[in-house]
Amino acid sequence: MRIRVNLLIGCTASGKSAVALAAARQLGAELVSIDSMKIYRRMDIGTAKPTPEERRDVFHHLIDIIEPFDQYNLGRFVGDADRAIRDIASRDLPVVAEGGSMMFVRGLLSGVFDGPAADPAFRRTLRERAEREGTPALHAELAQVDPEAAQRIHANDLRRIERALEVYHLSGRPITELQTQWEQSCSQYDCRVVALRRPKEEVNRRINARVRQMMVAGLPDEVRSLLAGPGGIGQQAAQAVGYAELIRHFHGELSLDEAIEQIKIGTRRLAKSQRTWLRRIPDVRWVDATEADATETLADRVIAAWEETNHPPA
């Protein structure tokens, strides 16, 4: 029998974390975080981590597991998540997984797509081009050969652009096509996938409110402390929305008001990318939400949707 995983996904600012917490509380479950930035210690405000009280109420796995200067990848996440899921199941507790980092969601659902082995010479060529022409130029090239990959990869995410171009260079096929074939052949858990969906305009209002709350809560001080701390903040963690813009502010590239506006824009862009990913995930049950819906009511509907999703045992 595969381990059942009750999975709640959605775009940023959809309220999924609060709903997942309420659902886990009702089920007596432990929660596995699927978030590529909540893994970092001391990056609390900008990642909207659960409060210490919430974490005492429901145990959260895969939060605060590495330092801000450390690197983390999909393969490591899949291994860490598997250990957490098996640990929870070994104690006969329900598993609730929640997040919006879609690469990690796909890794949980389908495992790790390795693809062709790396080509160091080709990567060096891409790095040299990125220095001369800028990373967005490589992103534009990716859009010509793999529009779907370009749509979900940020124009400045050199690492992922590099890998997508490398796979196309080595295989002659878009990485999106190869990943889709992989996803259709793999699944080690009985994943009951539910997505929380809100109207786009409502999400945008919630994003603006969240950014204001984060600034009041002290996000600039948090970023300043990370920059001054031992080891600083690594390139990977520094790409997080909210942190990247304030780092530019502290480097004199943006005023504080400009940084705040860029955080809002970046978060809206992230939500749009997540919505694109969500449409590509198979067998999703949607739970629609509005501001009129109480968190507990949404949790009841999510739990009901999990129960209605029946997968035969493997």
Buried (B, 14 or more C-beta within 10 A) or exposed (E): EBBBBBBBBBBBBBBBBBBBBBBBBBBEBBBBBBBBBBBBBBBBBBBBBBEEEBBEEBBBBBBBBBBBBBEBEBEBBBEBBBEBBEBBBEEEBBBBBBBBBBBBBBBBBBBBBEBBEEBEEBBEEBBEBBEEEBBEBBBBBBBEBBEBBBBBBBBBBBBBBBBBBBBBBBEEBBBBBBBBEBBEEEBBBBBBBBBBBBEEEBBBBBBBEBBEEBBEBEBBEBBBEBBEEEEEBBEBBBBBBBBBBBBBBBEEEBEEEEBBBBBBEBBBEBBBBBBBBBEBBEEBBEBEBEEEBEBBEBBBBBBEBBEEBEBEEE
